[in-house]
Amino acid sequence: MAVDDYLESEVAIAVAVTAAALSPRVRGILRTGAVYGLAGVLTAADAVGTFVQGVGRGAQQAAATTAGAVAAATDAATTGTTPSTPEEAADQLGAAQGETESMPSPSRRGARARGG
């Protein structure tokens, strides 16, 4: 083979691939890269799956809260009582959702707003 033959792109690529395939160091680097690449893909897929589950869970909770608020508003409309403050609305919503008196006490900010 003449020197001109080594300068053709096809021959240069074939020589580089053959050298890489026969070199233990290059094979080790390629193998390590493949392992890290696969681990990265699996980690990303797990993160996306967790995110999608969280979004689904949030949507279910939002739907349940909305349904509870609609039920509370319907109950208030049928009984003729409309809450005059946000705290009363929250109390009615909590009662509609079946909350118990074991809920934590209102915050200090809420107590100050109510004059307490």
C-alpha positions in Angstrom: 0.0 0.0 0.0 1.2 3.4 -0.9 1.0 6.5 1.4 -1.8 7.9 -0.7 -3.9 4.8 0.1 -3.8 5.7 3.9 -5.0 9.2 3.2 -8.4 8.0 1.8 -11.2 8.5 4.4 -12.5 5.0 4.0 -9.1 3.4 4.7 -8.5 5.8 7.7 -11.8 4.9 9.3 -11.2 1.2 8.8 -7.8 1.4 10.3 -9.1 3.4 13.3 -11.9 1.0 14.0 -9.6 -2.0 13.7 -7.1 -0.4 16.1 -9.9 0.4 18.6 -11.3 -3.1 18.4 -7.9 -4.7 19.0 -6.8 -2.3 21.8 -7.7 -3.5 25.3 -7.5 0.0 26.7 -10.0 1.4 24.1 -12.3 -1.6 24.6 -12.3 -0.9 28.4 -13.1 2.7 27.9 -16.0 1.9 25.5 -17.3 -0.7 27.9 -17.2 1.8 30.8 -18.9 4.4 28.7 -21.6 2.0 27.8 -22.2 1.1 31.4 -22.4 4.7 32.5 -24.6 5.6 29.6 -27.1 2.8 30.4 -27.1 3.8 34.1 -27.8 7.4 33.1 -30.7 6.3 30.9 -32.2 4.1 33.6 -31.9 6.9 36.2 -33.5 9.5 33.9 -36.4 7.0 33.2 -36.9 6.5 36.9 -36.9 10.3 37.5 -39.5 10.8 34.7 -41.6 8.0 36.0 -41.6 9.4 39.6 -42.5 12.9 38.2 -45.4 11.5 36.2 -46.7 9.6 39.2 -46.5 12.8 41.3 -48.4 14.7 38.7 -51.1 12.0 38.6 -51.4 11.9 42.4 -51.7 15.7 42.5 -54.4 15.7 39.8 -56.4 13.1 41.8 -56.1 15.2 45.0 -57.2 18.3 43.2 -60.2 16.5 41.7 -61.1 15.2 45.2 -60.8 18.6 46.7 -62.8 20.2 44.0 -65.5 17.6 44.4 -65.6 18.3 48.1 -65.8 22.0 47.5 -68.7 21.5 45.1 -70.5 19.4 47.6 -69.9 22.0 50.4 -71.2 24.7 48.1 -74.2 22.6 47.2 -74.9 22.0 50.8 -74.5 25.7 51.7 -76.9 26.6 48.8 -79.5 24.2 49.9 -79.4 25.3 53.6 -79.1 28.9 52.7 -76.0 29.6 54.7 -73.2 31.4 52.9 -69.9 31.8 54.7 -68.9 35.4 55.3 -65.2 34.8 55.9 -62.6 32.5 54.4 -62.3 30.8 57.8 -66.0 29.9 57.8 -65.7 28.6 54.2 -62.7 26.5 55.2 -64.7 25.1 58.2 -67.6 24.2 56.0 -65.3 22.6 53.5 -63.5 20.6 56.3 -66.9 19.5 57.6 -67.9 18.4 54.1 -64.7 16.4 53.7 -65.2 14.7 57.1 -62.4 16.3 59.1 -62.3 15.8 62.8 -61.5 18.2 65.6 -58.0 16.7 65.9 -56.8 19.2 63.3 -54.1 21.6 64.4 -55.0 24.9 65.8 -55.2 27.9 63.5 -52.0 29.8 62.9 -51.1 33.0 64.8 -51.6 35.0 61.6 -55.1 33.7 61.3 -55.8 34.5 64.9 -54.5 38.0 64.5 -56.7 38.4 61.3 -59.8 37.4 63.3 -58.9 39.7 66.2 -57.9 36.9 68.6 
